[in-house]
Every structure is written in structure tokens, then in C-alpha cells.
Amino acid sequence: MEGLMILTRLRNLREDADYTQEYIAHFLNVSQRAYSRYENGERSIPLASLCALADFYNTSVDYLLERTDCKEPYPLPLSKST
């Protein structure tokens, strides 16, 4: 299917942390098969799930999507007092 990408970093981060697909699928409230399809590029990952995984792995969405090699998350914006 055109337009989908294999999310290699999702698999690498999951395996480096010794998590199973089942564990991450449970975290995202999806089936193991659905999560497997995200990793393999057979199904688009919802934006909310991608953001949740970036937070879970303490990294950025850009890192997960291989738009940067910097694994550190972006700093949170300073809150403005009213």
C-alpha cells in the first residue's frame, strides 16, 4: 500500500526495552495484530498512538518517524502565566 512506512524505530525501541508487541498493544489499547501492522507498515498508526509511544519511550515523534537522529524529546514549552 502506497504512503505507509515501516516504523523500524518502534520495533528497535520496543526490543531494546524487552517489551513484547502484546505489552505495547495493551498500552495502546489495540490488538497485538494491529500493533504488528503498525510496526511493519501494513497499517497507518493513529497520531494519538504515535504521540503516546513517543511519550512512553521518552523521545519525539520526529525520532520515531526517522525525521531526526536525536533521540531526546523536545523540551516542553514554558507555560504562560495569565
C-alpha positions, 0 to 999 in steps of 0.5 A, a space after each residue: 500500500 502506497 504512503 505507509 512506512 515501516 516504523 523500524 524505530 518502534 520495533 528497535 525501541 520496543 526490543 531494546 526495552 524487552 517489551 513484547 508487541 502484546 505489552 505495547 498493544 495493551 498500552 495502546 489499547 489495540 490488538 497485538 495484530 494491529 500493533 504488528 501492522 503498525 510496526 511493519 507498515 501494513 497499517 497507518 498508526 493513529 497520531 494519538 498512538 504515535 504521540 503516546 509511544 513517543 511519550 512512553 519511550 521518552 523521545 519525539 515523534 520526529 525520532 520515531 518517524 526517522 525525521 531526526 537522529 536525536 533521540 531526546 524529546 523536545 523540551 516542553 514549552 514554558 507555560 504562560 502565566 495569565 
